[in-house]
Amino acid sequence: MKKLFTLFLVLVASVGTMFASTRIGDLYYNLNATGKTAEVTSQNSSFPYWSTTITTANIPASVTYSGTTYSVTSIGNYAFSRCSGLTSVTIPNSVTSIGNYAFQNCSSLASIEIPNSVTSIGEGVFAYCSSLTSVTIGNNVTSIGYEAFYYCSSLTSVTIGNSVTSIGEWAFYGCSSLTSIEIPNSVTSIGSYAFYCCSGLTSVTIPNSVTSIGYGAFQNCSSLTSIEIPNSVTSIGNYAFAACSSLPVTDNLRYADTYLVEAVDKTLSSYTIRNGTRWIGYGAFSDCSSLTSVTIPNSVTSIGGGAFSGCSSLTSVTIPSSVTSIGNSAFSVCSSLTSVTIPNSVTNIGSCAFCGCSSLNSITIPNSVTSIGENTFAYCRSLTSVTIPNSVTSIGNDAFYGCTGLTSVTIPNSVTSIGDNAFSGCTSLTSIEIPNSVTSIGNYAFQNCSSLTSVEIPNSVTSIGNSAFSVCSSLTSVTIPNRVTSIGEWAFYGCSSLTSIEIPNSVTSIGRYAFYCCSGLTSVTISNSVTSIEEQAFSGCSSLTFITCEAVNPPVLESEVFWDVDKSIPLYVPAENISAYQSAIGWSDFFNILPIYNGDATSAPAVAVNLANPKQKLIREGNVYILHDGNTYTATGTKVE
């Protein structure tokens, strides 16, 4: 208790030091005795808002306290926040930084000049300064912070210094009186929503230094009549110019120089995009349900997210070789689209790019594509075959989910992973060859592929995901390789045509419900590496005629592993530990536990077999020996017909 009380006193003392402020003249400061510097702060730093009304703040370059002179170098966080009567501020050249929200809600502050000494302006510095009409930002400031001038509704002019490299997110959001802005050549990025709802803004000059324009950067700038986007810009965020209703309209479409923003007339039946257009913006033609054809010129380099989403009458589209990326949901739910040729220039196909294209019957994926994203071709029910090029290394989650017409897929040796639900619900898929390059098969990867008859899983695979082949009701055989260490939950659930299964020596655990309701399964061989079998793994396997477990020590069984399995069928276990099985939980339910003999000199019959082959281990029943290949011999080696 004494230690806790001492710690409490230390914390109180440190908090008191941290928030202590000293009044010198009309202002309050945090004094740094070591560096002889002072930071302007609020009167009550434990509640960082001024509790008295201050109208003028003439910040000196230095202050003297108790005979020591301190240089004023910073204006602290919240220093003048909510000073609603503050009308003017003088900032000296000694100040190098202005903290977060320093002048937030100073609703009477009309103008401010930030000197060249200042190098950083924090977040929300002048947010809600509703009377602020003009701002000059010095030449040494390198960035304009997040929400710096948020809702400065009276701001009409801003001079930005030539050292600023970035304009932060929401920086001038809601500055509805701002009519024009000149962005200096030093700026490389304009943040998301930077000029959102600047409804008075009529023109913007974007310099060649800018490479990116953020999400919604000029959204709802309803008075914006022109904007020139330089060639240096490589990315424009979604909704960057959305609802800019005064931008030029050409042939029922709205452009911002070479950036196609949106279709004004949703009843368009055909359209030729003008030459020189470089980007088709987010949702540009979305829900143009009457659009049957569109011509995309060679100048276009990217097709934005949702660009043609919901164009239910669009039957075909030619993507030019200039295009390098197709955005998320770009052609989603284009239900009449029958064919698409993707050029070799495309390296990225976004998630759900063609999902719900229910009439799409052919697709050419070029060698330039390295990955097939999530939901890319989901619910393309008319797609019958797909050839995936050698460049692809991964097939994403739900990539071909619900492609009920898909009968064949060629997966190249370059693919290393098959994602969750990748081919789930492909009910017409009869066969698939998984290459040696694949190391993992995701959850539900082939779930409900009800026409799939056989699968050979290559030696490269180390894990089979949950429900990977569940409800593959036509699957008659499957080979599980020696590198697989675990079989996931529900992995082969409902594979009612599967007749036999052999668990390899690499597997240590069998997941719950792994072979649940495999009602056609007649035999199971469990390798000696298995240590545990989870709940109901073989439950409902009512056709089992015998089980072989090669593990010397009985694997731990969870509840009802062999529920609905006839307990009178032979259970073959290693002869040297048969008594352990007879007393082990779950295993002891079987009352016909028989020993396995491995063909040693004292017990093996005179049968010419390859004893190195685990499939030819011998099972002894009295004086009769049964090989795993099903042949039966007497102790003298005579085959029993």
LOMIDO-355588 format. One record per residue (C-alpha): y, z, x. Coordinates in Angstrom, 3 decimals. Layout:
LOMIDO-355588
(rec (Y, Z, X))
...
//
This chain:
LOMIDO-355588
(rec (0.000, 0.000, 0.000))
(rec (2.394, 0.860, 2.847))
(rec (1.727, -2.566, 4.436))
(rec (2.438, -4.329, 1.130))
(rec (5.712, -2.403, 0.685))
(rec (6.757, -3.330, 4.251))
(rec (5.945, -7.004, 3.567))
(rec (8.023, -6.830, 0.382))
(rec (11.019, -5.482, 2.323))
(rec (10.664, -8.285, 4.900))
(rec (10.572, -10.917, 2.148))
(rec (13.610, -9.428, 0.423))
(rec (15.505, -9.352, 3.710))
(rec (14.582, -12.973, 4.514))
(rec (15.543, -14.166, 1.033))
(rec (18.867, -12.376, 1.368))
(rec (19.528, -14.102, 4.701))
(rec (18.470, -17.477, 3.336))
(rec (20.853, -17.385, 0.368))
(rec (23.765, -15.460, 1.861))
(rec (27.101, -17.262, 1.514))
(rec (30.521, -16.384, 2.937))
(rec (33.850, -17.080, 1.251))
(rec (36.502, -18.549, 3.548))
(rec (39.642, -19.646, 1.746))
(rec (38.719, -21.276, -1.579))
(rec (35.204, -22.330, -0.600))
(rec (31.872, -20.770, 0.236))
(rec (29.798, -21.490, 3.343))
(rec (26.429, -20.868, 4.936))
(rec (27.278, -20.016, 8.556))
(rec (24.974, -20.853, 11.461))
(rec (25.863, -18.472, 14.290))
(rec (23.596, -20.228, 16.799))
(rec (24.951, -23.738, 16.400))
(rec (28.445, -22.654, 15.282))
(rec (28.129, -24.927, 12.240))
(rec (28.981, -24.355, 8.603))
(rec (27.523, -25.812, 5.393))
(rec (29.601, -25.864, 2.200))
(rec (27.636, -24.101, -0.511))
(rec (28.088, -22.707, -4.007))
(rec (29.583, -19.319, -4.829))
(rec (26.259, -17.895, -5.955))
(rec (23.442, -19.544, -4.017))
(rec (20.688, -17.686, -5.866))
(rec (21.889, -19.597, -8.953))
(rec (23.116, -22.847, -7.450))
(rec (26.046, -23.668, -9.735))
(rec (29.670, -22.622, -9.439))
(rec (30.457, -19.744, -11.758))
(rec (34.252, -20.323, -11.620))
(rec (36.253, -23.460, -12.310))
(rec (37.505, -25.232, -9.205))
(rec (39.822, -28.243, -9.566))
(rec (40.428, -29.351, -5.962))
(rec (38.126, -29.133, -2.960))
(rec (39.821, -29.871, 0.369))
(rec (36.965, -29.356, 2.780))
(rec (38.265, -28.572, 6.294))
(rec (36.748, -29.944, 9.485))
(rec (36.258, -26.368, 10.743))
(rec (36.554, -22.768, 9.564))
(rec (37.096, -19.486, 11.406))
(rec (35.363, -16.284, 10.436))
(rec (35.458, -12.958, 12.331))
(rec (37.011, -14.689, 15.313))
(rec (34.386, -17.430, 15.535))
(rec (35.133, -21.083, 14.721))
(rec (32.489, -23.096, 12.909))
(rec (32.370, -26.908, 12.535))
(rec (31.787, -27.975, 8.917))
(rec (28.932, -30.499, 9.212))
(rec (27.294, -30.626, 5.801))
(rec (27.717, -30.181, 2.066))
(rec (24.639, -28.353, 0.834))
(rec (22.316, -28.964, -2.092))
(rec (24.026, -28.248, -5.451))
(rec (27.215, -27.185, -3.571))
(rec (29.611, -28.249, -6.397))
(rec (27.038, -28.893, -9.101))
(rec (28.465, -28.515, -12.638))
(rec (32.042, -28.009, -11.463))
(rec (33.317, -29.606, -14.657))
(rec (37.017, -29.072, -13.714))
(rec (36.785, -30.598, -10.235))
(rec (39.099, -33.647, -10.076))
(rec (39.343, -34.439, -6.358))
(rec (37.414, -33.841, -3.133))
(rec (38.422, -34.464, 0.479))
(rec (35.503, -34.784, 2.899))
(rec (36.363, -34.539, 6.615))
(rec (34.911, -36.710, 9.386))
(rec (32.949, -33.737, 10.698))
(rec (30.522, -33.899, 7.733))
(rec (27.336, -35.869, 8.473))
(rec (25.229, -35.145, 5.387))
(rec (25.691, -34.509, 1.681))
(rec (22.810, -32.629, 0.067))
(rec (20.859, -33.292, -3.116))
(rec (22.816, -32.997, -6.386))
(rec (25.874, -31.746, -4.459))
(rec (28.371, -33.036, -7.095))
(rec (26.014, -33.387, -10.044))
(rec (27.752, -33.053, -13.445))
(rec (31.276, -32.912, -11.963))
(rec (32.487, -34.597, -15.143))
(rec (36.228, -34.638, -14.185))
(rec (35.803, -36.108, -10.686))
(rec (37.529, -39.532, -10.748))
(rec (37.117, -40.937, -7.219))
(rec (35.616, -40.068, -3.872))
(rec (35.671, -41.518, -0.372))
(rec (32.679, -40.802, 1.804))
(rec (33.722, -40.902, 5.478))
(rec (32.012, -42.905, 8.202))
(rec (30.640, -39.727, 9.740))
(rec (28.213, -39.248, 6.830))
(rec (24.769, -40.716, 7.578))
(rec (22.796, -39.603, 4.516))
(rec (23.473, -39.146, 0.803))
(rec (20.869, -37.054, -0.984))
(rec (19.239, -37.411, -4.371))
(rec (21.386, -37.229, -7.514))
(rec (24.549, -36.489, -5.477))
(rec (26.958, -37.798, -8.142))
(rec (24.606, -37.905, -11.135))
(rec (26.413, -37.534, -14.484))
(rec (29.897, -37.708, -12.913))
(rec (31.121, -39.391, -16.090))
(rec (34.799, -39.753, -14.954))
(rec (34.016, -41.257, -11.538))
(rec (35.607, -44.730, -11.425))
(rec (35.363, -45.768, -7.767))
(rec (33.283, -44.903, -4.714))
(rec (33.580, -45.978, -1.088))
(rec (30.466, -45.361, 0.986))
(rec (31.071, -45.181, 4.746))
(rec (29.589, -47.541, 7.314))
(rec (27.177, -45.019, 8.820))
(rec (25.262, -44.187, 5.634))
(rec (21.782, -45.751, 5.926))
(rec (20.418, -45.141, 2.431))
(rec (21.635, -44.466, -1.106))
(rec (19.298, -41.875, -2.522))
(rec (17.310, -41.565, -5.706))
(rec (19.600, -41.175, -8.779))
(rec (22.646, -40.994, -6.474))
(rec (25.084, -42.307, -9.157))
(rec (22.827, -41.832, -12.187))
(rec (24.789, -42.244, -15.456))
(rec (28.218, -42.498, -13.847))
(rec (29.329, -44.287, -16.998))
(rec (32.974, -44.854, -15.891))
(rec (32.147, -46.283, -12.456))
(rec (33.819, -49.710, -12.145))
(rec (33.727, -50.392, -8.412))
(rec (31.484, -49.456, -5.502))
(rec (31.974, -50.354, -1.850))
(rec (28.724, -50.039, 0.081))
(rec (28.920, -49.657, 3.856))
(rec (27.195, -52.200, 6.089))
(rec (24.634, -49.740, 7.489))
(rec (22.861, -49.105, 4.193))
(rec (19.292, -50.483, 4.343))
(rec (17.966, -49.344, 0.971))
(rec (19.270, -48.671, -2.518))
(rec (17.063, -45.987, -4.024))
(rec (15.298, -45.861, -7.355))
(rec (17.579, -45.220, -10.345))
(rec (20.571, -45.173, -7.931))
(rec (23.093, -46.748, -10.375))
(rec (21.064, -46.290, -13.558))
(rec (23.272, -46.341, -16.667))
(rec (26.530, -47.229, -14.827))
(rec (27.608, -49.206, -17.885))
(rec (31.206, -49.889, -16.670))
(rec (30.134, -51.470, -13.385))
(rec (31.029, -55.174, -13.615))
(rec (30.106, -56.470, -10.167))
(rec (28.531, -55.268, -6.968))
(rec (28.320, -56.709, -3.483))
(rec (25.213, -55.694, -1.617))
(rec (25.725, -55.856, 2.180))
(rec (23.492, -57.825, 4.568))
(rec (21.970, -54.613, 5.907))
(rec (20.055, -53.860, 2.668))
(rec (16.346, -54.798, 2.716))
(rec (15.154, -53.252, -0.556))
(rec (16.505, -52.584, -4.049))
(rec (14.561, -49.766, -5.694))
(rec (12.985, -49.637, -9.117))
(rec (15.517, -49.235, -11.964))
(rec (18.336, -49.251, -9.373))
(rec (20.768, -50.996, -11.806))
(rec (18.882, -50.382, -15.053))
(rec (21.145, -50.449, -18.140))
(rec (24.240, -51.513, -16.177))
(rec (25.279, -53.309, -19.368))
(rec (28.705, -54.365, -18.011))
(rec (27.345, -55.997, -14.863))
(rec (28.146, -59.734, -14.925))
(rec (27.247, -60.851, -11.397))
(rec (25.325, -59.651, -8.362))
(rec (25.159, -61.084, -4.859))
(rec (21.848, -60.357, -3.155))
(rec (21.945, -61.017, 0.605))
(rec (19.291, -62.764, 2.703))
(rec (18.239, -59.427, 4.189))
(rec (16.624, -58.240, 0.930))
(rec (12.832, -58.653, 0.827))
(rec (11.941, -56.708, -2.314))
(rec (13.427, -56.042, -5.751))
(rec (11.813, -53.127, -7.555))
(rec (10.335, -52.642, -10.983))
(rec (12.993, -52.937, -13.728))
(rec (15.738, -53.128, -11.083))
(rec (18.176, -55.069, -13.337))
(rec (16.463, -54.466, -16.674))
(rec (18.797, -54.339, -19.685))
(rec (21.751, -55.741, -17.721))
(rec (22.728, -57.584, -20.899))
(rec (25.997, -59.048, -19.505))
(rec (24.454, -60.481, -16.341))
(rec (25.210, -64.218, -16.417))
(rec (24.101, -65.272, -12.943))
(rec (22.103, -64.006, -10.037))
(rec (20.971, -65.752, -6.890))
(rec (17.717, -64.595, -5.370))
(rec (17.473, -65.563, -1.684))
(rec (14.382, -66.987, 0.018))
(rec (13.930, -63.727, 1.907))
(rec (12.710, -61.955, -1.265))
(rec (8.910, -61.835, -1.232))
(rec (8.293, -59.455, -4.123))
(rec (9.969, -58.883, -7.475))
(rec (8.729, -55.973, -9.587))
(rec (7.643, -56.197, -13.192))
(rec (10.496, -56.240, -15.720))
(rec (13.008, -56.687, -12.882))
(rec (15.226, -58.849, -15.145))
(rec (13.793, -57.984, -18.555))
(rec (16.245, -58.011, -21.492))
(rec (18.954, -59.718, -19.396))
(rec (19.949, -61.589, -22.530))
(rec (22.968, -63.399, -20.991))
(rec (21.072, -65.051, -18.120))
(rec (20.991, -68.875, -18.402))
(rec (18.473, -70.246, -20.902))
(rec (16.908, -73.594, -20.000))
(rec (14.495, -75.294, -22.418))
(rec (13.742, -72.063, -24.260))
(rec (13.047, -70.105, -21.069))
(rec (15.167, -67.640, -19.180))
(rec (15.544, -67.983, -15.420))
(rec (17.142, -66.012, -12.642))
(rec (17.593, -68.835, -10.171))
(rec (13.993, -69.536, -9.032))
(rec (12.472, -66.632, -10.942))
(rec (11.122, -67.450, -14.412))
(rec (11.806, -64.357, -16.487))
(rec (10.525, -64.869, -20.014))
(rec (10.004, -67.290, -22.874))
(rec (12.792, -66.977, -25.429))
(rec (10.991, -69.052, -28.057))
(rec (7.474, -67.706, -28.658))
(rec (6.586, -70.765, -30.793))
(rec (6.445, -73.107, -27.758))
(rec (3.518, -75.567, -27.952))
(rec (3.797, -77.064, -24.473))
(rec (5.962, -76.453, -21.464))
(rec (6.655, -77.922, -18.029))
(rec (8.024, -75.290, -15.670))
(rec (10.919, -76.730, -13.719))
(rec (10.417, -77.697, -10.097))
(rec (11.741, -75.156, -7.622))
(rec (10.559, -72.140, -9.606))
(rec (8.834, -69.771, -7.189))
(rec (7.724, -66.863, -9.376))
(rec (6.427, -66.692, -12.925))
(rec (7.483, -63.226, -14.015))
(rec (5.599, -60.425, -15.708))
(rec (4.725, -61.411, -19.271))
(rec (6.770, -64.630, -19.002))
(rec (4.709, -66.463, -21.664))
(rec (2.898, -63.453, -23.120))
(rec (1.854, -63.847, -26.763))
(rec (3.066, -67.477, -26.956))
(rec (0.200, -68.040, -29.387))
(rec (1.106, -71.709, -30.066))
(rec (1.193, -72.741, -26.395))
(rec (-1.567, -75.317, -25.788))
(rec (-0.591, -76.595, -22.347))
(rec (1.605, -75.641, -19.436))
(rec (2.445, -77.492, -16.224))
(rec (2.984, -75.312, -13.175))
(rec (4.822, -77.006, -10.270))
(rec (3.833, -76.788, -6.602))
(rec (6.841, -74.597, -5.877))
(rec (5.274, -71.568, -7.645))
(rec (3.734, -69.036, -5.247))
(rec (2.788, -66.214, -7.616))
(rec (1.819, -65.792, -11.262))
(rec (2.920, -62.375, -12.456))
(rec (0.964, -59.768, -14.381))
(rec (0.382, -60.700, -18.020))
(rec (2.218, -64.011, -17.479))
(rec (0.089, -65.917, -20.032))
(rec (-1.594, -62.949, -21.713))
(rec (-2.409, -63.573, -25.364))
(rec (-1.747, -67.345, -25.233))
(rec (-4.607, -67.826, -27.666))
(rec (-4.137, -71.620, -28.043))
(rec (-4.016, -72.434, -24.315))
(rec (-7.079, -74.624, -23.585))
(rec (-6.721, -75.461, -19.900))
(rec (-4.495, -74.693, -16.958))
(rec (-4.165, -76.197, -13.483))
(rec (-3.037, -73.716, -10.879))
(rec (-1.327, -75.522, -7.961))
(rec (-2.292, -74.989, -4.334))
(rec (1.033, -73.261, -3.659))
(rec (-0.059, -70.157, -5.619))
(rec (-1.316, -67.269, -3.465))
(rec (-1.720, -64.512, -6.065))
(rec (-2.659, -64.212, -9.727))
(rec (-1.434, -60.942, -11.239))
(rec (-3.194, -58.354, -13.380))
(rec (-4.042, -59.646, -16.878))
(rec (-2.330, -62.960, -16.036))
(rec (-4.527, -64.973, -18.453))
(rec (-6.119, -62.128, -20.417))
(rec (-7.179, -62.858, -24.005))
(rec (-6.501, -66.605, -23.663))
(rec (-9.333, -67.045, -26.141))
(rec (-9.224, -70.896, -26.202))
(rec (-9.160, -71.358, -22.422))
(rec (-12.336, -73.255, -21.443))
(rec (-11.956, -73.950, -17.734))
(rec (-9.883, -72.853, -14.754))
(rec (-9.792, -74.120, -11.178))
(rec (-8.413, -71.585, -8.753))
(rec (-7.072, -73.236, -5.565))
(rec (-7.998, -72.257, -2.006))
(rec (-4.525, -70.841, -1.483))
(rec (-5.237, -67.853, -3.763))
(rec (-6.248, -64.698, -1.896))
(rec (-5.855, -62.159, -4.676))
(rec (-6.987, -62.233, -8.309))
(rec (-5.676, -59.216, -10.201))
(rec (-7.555, -56.843, -12.472))
(rec (-8.421, -58.267, -15.885))
(rec (-6.877, -61.597, -14.834))
(rec (-9.208, -63.576, -17.146))
(rec (-10.690, -60.781, -19.251))
(rec (-11.269, -61.641, -22.896))
(rec (-11.183, -65.416, -22.254))
(rec (-14.065, -65.782, -24.685))
(rec (-14.223, -69.625, -24.482))
(rec (-14.157, -69.825, -20.683))
(rec (-17.375, -71.630, -19.707))
(rec (-16.697, -72.474, -16.067))
(rec (-14.716, -71.025, -13.222))
(rec (-14.392, -72.050, -9.588))
(rec (-13.660, -69.174, -7.231))
(rec (-12.409, -70.464, -3.855))
(rec (-13.420, -69.289, -0.374))
(rec (-9.977, -67.763, 0.125))
(rec (-10.679, -64.918, -2.353))
(rec (-11.959, -61.754, -0.645))
(rec (-12.519, -59.489, -3.641))
(rec (-13.125, -59.767, -7.365))
(rec (-11.165, -56.984, -9.021))
(rec (-11.831, -54.695, -11.944))
(rec (-12.469, -56.386, -15.316))
(rec (-11.541, -59.784, -13.819))
(rec (-13.929, -61.761, -16.064))
(rec (-14.896, -59.042, -18.547))
(rec (-15.895, -60.327, -22.007))
(rec (-15.894, -63.996, -20.912))
(rec (-18.775, -64.509, -23.353))
(rec (-19.076, -68.296, -22.862))
(rec (-19.381, -68.110, -19.077))
(rec (-22.946, -69.230, -18.214))
(rec (-23.042, -69.284, -14.422))
(rec (-20.929, -68.040, -11.544))
(rec (-21.037, -68.830, -7.847))
(rec (-19.314, -66.195, -5.777))
(rec (-18.086, -67.575, -2.416))
(rec (-18.974, -66.219, 1.017))
(rec (-15.475, -64.829, 1.501))
(rec (-15.959, -62.142, -1.176))
(rec (-16.962, -58.719, 0.157))
(rec (-16.813, -56.638, -3.022))
(rec (-17.363, -57.109, -6.735))
(rec (-15.179, -54.633, -8.623))
(rec (-15.907, -52.332, -11.526))
(rec (-16.518, -54.140, -14.842))
(rec (-15.956, -57.507, -13.091))
(rec (-18.334, -59.421, -15.426))
(rec (-18.754, -56.721, -18.069))
(rec (-19.924, -58.086, -21.438))
(rec (-20.416, -61.687, -20.231))
(rec (-23.210, -62.146, -22.771))
(rec (-23.694, -65.872, -22.017))
(rec (-24.115, -65.439, -18.260))
(rec (-27.608, -66.601, -17.230))
(rec (-27.310, -66.822, -13.450))
(rec (-25.172, -65.403, -10.660))
(rec (-25.197, -66.259, -6.972))
(rec (-24.076, -63.342, -4.829))
(rec (-23.409, -64.263, -1.172))
(rec (-24.438, -62.332, 1.941))
(rec (-20.849, -61.251, 2.486))
(rec (-20.851, -58.837, -0.472))
(rec (-21.384, -55.202, 0.544))
(rec (-20.914, -53.435, -2.778))
(rec (-21.451, -54.091, -6.465))
(rec (-19.076, -51.954, -8.519))
(rec (-19.605, -49.818, -11.605))
(rec (-20.405, -51.845, -14.740))
(rec (-20.057, -55.061, -12.693))
(rec (-22.631, -56.979, -14.793))
(rec (-23.117, -54.462, -17.590))
(rec (-23.921, -56.063, -20.946))
(rec (-24.792, -59.486, -19.472))
(rec (-27.595, -59.799, -22.030))
(rec (-28.559, -63.398, -21.094))
(rec (-28.916, -62.762, -17.370))
(rec (-32.591, -63.413, -16.522))
(rec (-32.620, -62.997, -12.759))
(rec (-30.393, -61.977, -9.925))
(rec (-30.822, -62.001, -6.177))
(rec (-29.088, -59.158, -4.419))
(rec (-28.425, -60.065, -0.760))
(rec (-29.242, -57.933, 2.278))
(rec (-25.564, -57.220, 2.860))
(rec (-25.260, -54.987, -0.229))
(rec (-25.429, -51.266, 0.575))
(rec (-24.600, -49.754, -2.808))
(rec (-25.200, -50.623, -6.445))
(rec (-22.671, -48.898, -8.679))
(rec (-23.111, -46.891, -11.852))
(rec (-24.103, -49.009, -14.882))
(rec (-23.993, -52.124, -12.634))
(rec (-26.693, -53.980, -14.633))
(rec (-26.871, -51.742, -17.704))
(rec (-28.151, -53.492, -20.849))
(rec (-29.024, -56.740, -19.025))
(rec (-31.779, -57.014, -21.627))
(rec (-33.105, -60.425, -20.448))
(rec (-33.432, -59.446, -16.786))
(rec (-37.151, -59.641, -15.887))
(rec (-37.299, -58.744, -12.203))
(rec (-35.098, -57.345, -9.478))
(rec (-35.687, -57.123, -5.762))
(rec (-33.387, -54.565, -4.230))
(rec (-32.844, -55.354, -0.521))
(rec (-33.504, -52.971, 2.372))
(rec (-29.774, -52.607, 2.989))
(rec (-29.249, -50.584, -0.222))
(rec (-29.072, -46.818, 0.282))
(rec (-28.122, -45.691, -3.225))
(rec (-28.824, -46.783, -6.788))
(rec (-26.093, -45.565, -9.139))
(rec (-26.387, -43.746, -12.431))
(rec (-27.695, -45.993, -15.243))
(rec (-27.663, -48.937, -12.798))
(rec (-30.506, -50.727, -14.644))
(rec (-30.669, -48.698, -17.864))
(rec (-31.808, -50.516, -21.026))
(rec (-32.977, -53.560, -19.024))
(rec (-35.737, -53.804, -21.612))
(rec (-37.337, -57.012, -20.192))
(rec (-37.566, -55.727, -16.617))
(rec (-41.253, -55.838, -15.621))
(rec (-41.021, -55.106, -11.914))
(rec (-38.614, -53.640, -9.436))
(rec (-38.922, -53.057, -5.702))
(rec (-37.083, -50.026, -4.362))
(rec (-36.515, -50.343, -0.590))
(rec (-37.250, -47.735, 2.060))
(rec (-33.573, -46.977, 2.795))
(rec (-32.769, -45.641, -0.683))
(rec (-32.334, -41.872, -0.509))
(rec (-31.506, -41.147, -4.137))
(rec (-32.174, -42.676, -7.528))
(rec (-29.323, -41.874, -9.887))
(rec (-29.341, -40.367, -13.350))
(rec (-30.624, -42.686, -16.096))
(rec (-31.099, -45.387, -13.392))
(rec (-33.989, -47.140, -15.204))
(rec (-33.672, -45.484, -18.603))
(rec (-35.177, -47.556, -21.428))
(rec (-36.809, -50.170, -19.136))
(rec (-39.645, -50.398, -21.652))
(rec (-41.391, -53.390, -19.993))
(rec (-41.646, -51.778, -16.562))
(rec (-45.365, -51.200, -15.865))
(rec (-45.453, -49.505, -12.468))
(rec (-43.093, -47.939, -10.010))
(rec (-43.492, -46.829, -6.425))
(rec (-40.935, -44.391, -5.022))
(rec (-40.459, -45.098, -1.274))
(rec (-40.663, -42.571, 1.561))
(rec (-36.865, -42.471, 1.984))
(rec (-36.154, -40.969, -1.448))
(rec (-35.643, -37.211, -1.532))
(rec (-34.550, -36.770, -5.147))
(rec (-35.043, -38.512, -8.469))
(rec (-32.127, -38.072, -10.887))
(rec (-32.397, -36.741, -14.398))
(rec (-33.613, -39.191, -17.024))
(rec (-34.129, -41.753, -14.191))
(rec (-37.162, -43.344, -15.912))
(rec (-36.663, -41.841, -19.358))
(rec (-38.381, -43.818, -22.154))
(rec (-40.011, -46.343, -19.802))
(rec (-42.684, -46.577, -22.486))
(rec (-44.626, -49.407, -20.768))
(rec (-44.997, -47.573, -17.465))
(rec (-48.713, -47.091, -16.672))
(rec (-48.601, -45.710, -13.119))
(rec (-46.171, -43.908, -10.837))
(rec (-46.467, -43.240, -7.112))
(rec (-44.153, -40.535, -5.775))
(rec (-43.759, -40.567, -1.994))
(rec (-44.184, -37.597, 0.337))
(rec (-40.403, -37.443, 1.011))
(rec (-39.486, -36.394, -2.540))
(rec (-38.505, -32.722, -2.764))
(rec (-37.051, -32.542, -6.270))
(rec (-37.286, -34.335, -9.593))
(rec (-34.543, -33.628, -12.097))
(rec (-34.630, -32.990, -15.824))
(rec (-36.703, -35.401, -17.971))
(rec (-36.929, -37.985, -15.162))
(rec (-40.190, -39.410, -16.598))
(rec (-39.801, -38.091, -20.120))
(rec (-41.098, -40.447, -22.811))
(rec (-43.318, -42.434, -20.405))
(rec (-46.111, -42.223, -22.960))
(rec (-48.254, -45.048, -21.505))
(rec (-48.855, -43.461, -18.104))
(rec (-52.540, -43.570, -17.174))
(rec (-52.277, -41.777, -13.833))
(rec (-49.662, -40.271, -11.483))
(rec (-49.886, -40.098, -7.707))
(rec (-47.714, -37.599, -5.830))
(rec (-48.109, -37.858, -2.052))
(rec (-45.858, -34.886, -1.203))
(rec (-47.849, -32.110, 0.488))
(rec (-45.569, -29.487, -1.022))
(rec (-45.109, -29.939, -4.768))
(rec (-41.573, -31.268, -5.496))
(rec (-39.453, -28.869, -7.549))
(rec (-39.461, -29.986, -11.188))
(rec (-36.606, -29.308, -13.577))
(rec (-37.271, -28.951, -17.306))
(rec (-39.420, -31.454, -19.212))
(rec (-39.783, -33.930, -16.327))
(rec (-43.002, -35.263, -17.892))
(rec (-42.245, -34.573, -21.553))
(rec (-44.392, -36.751, -23.862))
(rec (-46.732, -37.681, -20.973))
(rec (-50.427, -37.124, -21.635))
(rec (-51.317, -34.101, -19.481))
(rec (-55.003, -35.103, -19.421))
(rec (-54.366, -38.174, -17.242))
(rec (-55.359, -37.901, -13.552))
(rec (-52.702, -36.410, -11.289))
(rec (-53.592, -37.315, -7.688))
(rec (-52.195, -34.997, -5.004))
(rec (-52.919, -34.332, -1.293))
(rec (-56.319, -32.691, -0.980))
(rec (-55.092, -30.061, 1.495))
(rec (-52.653, -28.506, -1.003))
(rec (-54.232, -29.117, -4.376))
(rec (-54.095, -25.392, -5.192))
(rec (-50.293, -25.383, -4.809))
(rec (-49.981, -28.052, -7.519))
(rec (-52.358, -26.120, -9.756))
(rec (-49.935, -23.184, -9.720))
(rec (-46.548, -24.982, -9.466))
(rec (-44.191, -25.012, -12.463))
(rec (-44.510, -28.286, -14.351))
(rec (-47.353, -29.634, -12.211))
(rec (-49.741, -26.978, -13.484))
(rec (-49.397, -28.473, -16.994))
(rec (-51.765, -31.250, -15.856))
(rec (-55.402, -30.161, -16.197))
(rec (-56.957, -33.099, -14.341))
(rec (-55.495, -32.621, -10.840))
(rec (-57.551, -34.596, -8.324))
(rec (-57.382, -34.873, -4.509))
(rec (-56.178, -37.839, -2.433))
(rec (-58.314, -38.711, 0.620))
(rec (-56.756, -40.747, 3.366))
(rec (-59.903, -42.453, 4.598))
(rec (-60.882, -40.146, 7.454))
(rec (-64.380, -40.374, 8.977))
(rec (-65.910, -37.540, 6.950))
(rec (-64.774, -38.593, 3.507))
(rec (-64.152, -42.326, 3.555))
(rec (-66.743, -44.695, 2.123))
(rec (-67.894, -47.689, 4.121))
(rec (-65.231, -49.966, 2.691))
(rec (-63.333, -52.543, 4.749))
(rec (-59.761, -51.525, 3.974))
(rec (-56.509, -51.401, 5.928))
(rec (-55.981, -47.649, 6.154))
(rec (-52.472, -48.175, 7.630))
(rec (-51.397, -49.664, 4.320))
(rec (-50.258, -46.827, 2.031))
(rec (-51.150, -48.961, -0.979))
(rec (-54.818, -48.794, 0.108))
(rec (-55.123, -45.015, 0.342))
(rec (-58.255, -43.790, -1.352))
(rec (-58.563, -41.704, -4.489))
(rec (-61.828, -39.862, -4.940))
(rec (-63.420, -39.055, -8.282))
(rec (-66.739, -37.404, -7.576))
(rec (-68.810, -40.014, -5.719))
(rec (-66.570, -42.896, -6.711))
(rec (-63.525, -44.022, -4.685))
(rec (-60.647, -45.924, -6.198))
(rec (-58.211, -47.938, -4.094))
(rec (-54.587, -48.174, -5.179))
(rec (-55.151, -51.863, -5.745))
(rec (-57.361, -50.872, -8.680))
(rec (-60.779, -51.703, -7.133))
(rec (-63.497, -49.038, -7.417))
(rec (-66.255, -48.393, -4.829))
(rec (-69.224, -46.064, -4.520))
(rec (-69.616, -43.759, -1.547))
(rec (-71.707, -46.414, 0.149))
(rec (-68.905, -48.967, -0.136))
(rec (-70.392, -50.927, -3.011))
(rec (-67.753, -52.363, -5.305))
(rec (-68.112, -51.151, -8.876))
(rec (-67.615, -54.052, -11.269))
//
